[in-house]
């Protein structure tokens, strides 16, 4: 069992805490620590990215080809996803 010194808010020693070796006496898994750090930093980002929708992209006022007879799929606009 590991002993850790406990300090109060003023910085004076307030006692000791005994830590269980089954939890605190193991080697950390570096891959898991790395993944947690990456996810924590990703959640702190502002996230103000934007994607253009159908009305914001350029082109596409008319029908690209006629409805029947071309052998291609129906298409209403060049901007459709």
C-alpha positions as CSV (number, residue, x, y, z in Angstrom):
1,X,0.0,0.0,0.0
2,X,1.3,3.5,-0.9
3,X,1.0,6.4,1.5
4,X,0.3,9.9,0.1
5,X,0.6,13.1,2.1
6,X,-2.6,15.1,2.2
7,X,-2.4,18.9,2.3
8,X,-5.1,21.4,3.2
9,X,-5.9,24.7,1.4
10,X,-3.3,26.7,3.2
11,X,-0.5,24.2,2.2
12,X,-0.1,22.6,5.7
13,X,0.1,18.9,6.1
14,X,-3.3,17.5,7.1
15,X,-2.6,13.8,7.2
16,X,-1.8,10.8,5.0
17,X,-4.0,8.7,2.7
18,X,-3.4,5.0,2.0
19,X,-3.8,4.1,-1.6
20,X,-4.7,0.6,-2.7
21,X,-2.0,-1.1,-4.8
22,X,-4.7,-2.9,-6.9
23,X,-5.7,0.5,-8.3
24,X,-2.7,2.8,-8.0
25,X,0.2,0.2,-8.1
26,X,-0.1,-0.7,-11.8
27,X,1.7,0.5,-14.9
28,X,-0.4,2.9,-16.9
29,X,-1.5,1.8,-20.4
30,X,0.1,4.4,-22.6
31,X,-2.2,3.8,-25.6
32,X,-5.3,4.4,-23.4
33,X,-3.8,7.5,-21.8
34,X,-3.0,8.8,-25.3
35,X,-6.6,8.1,-26.5
36,X,-8.1,9.9,-23.5
37,X,-5.9,12.9,-24.0
38,X,-6.8,13.2,-27.7
39,X,-10.6,12.9,-26.9
40,X,-10.4,15.5,-24.1
41,X,-8.5,18.0,-26.3
42,X,-11.0,17.4,-29.1
43,X,-13.9,18.2,-26.8
44,X,-12.3,21.5,-25.9
45,X,-12.3,22.7,-29.5
46,X,-14.8,25.4,-30.4
47,X,-16.3,23.5,-33.4
48,X,-17.3,26.4,-35.6
49,X,-16.7,24.5,-38.9
50,X,-19.4,24.7,-41.5
51,X,-20.4,22.7,-44.6
52,X,-22.2,24.2,-47.5
53,X,-25.7,22.9,-48.1
54,X,-27.5,22.4,-51.4
55,X,-28.5,26.1,-51.7
56,X,-25.0,27.4,-51.0
57,X,-22.9,25.5,-53.6
58,X,-22.4,26.9,-57.1
59,X,-24.2,25.8,-60.3
60,X,-27.3,23.9,-61.0
61,X,-30.3,26.0,-62.1
62,X,-31.5,23.7,-64.8
63,X,-32.0,20.0,-65.3
64,X,-28.6,18.5,-66.3
65,X,-30.1,16.1,-68.9
66,X,-33.6,15.1,-70.0
67,X,-35.7,12.7,-67.9
68,X,-36.0,9.8,-70.3
69,X,-34.1,8.3,-73.1
70,X,-30.5,8.8,-72.1
71,X,-30.0,5.5,-70.2
72,X,-28.7,7.4,-67.1
73,X,-30.4,7.8,-63.8
74,X,-32.9,10.6,-63.2
75,X,-31.2,13.8,-62.2
76,X,-32.9,17.0,-61.2
77,X,-30.0,19.3,-60.3
78,X,-26.2,19.1,-60.6
79,X,-26.1,20.2,-56.9
80,X,-28.1,17.2,-55.5
81,X,-26.0,14.9,-53.4
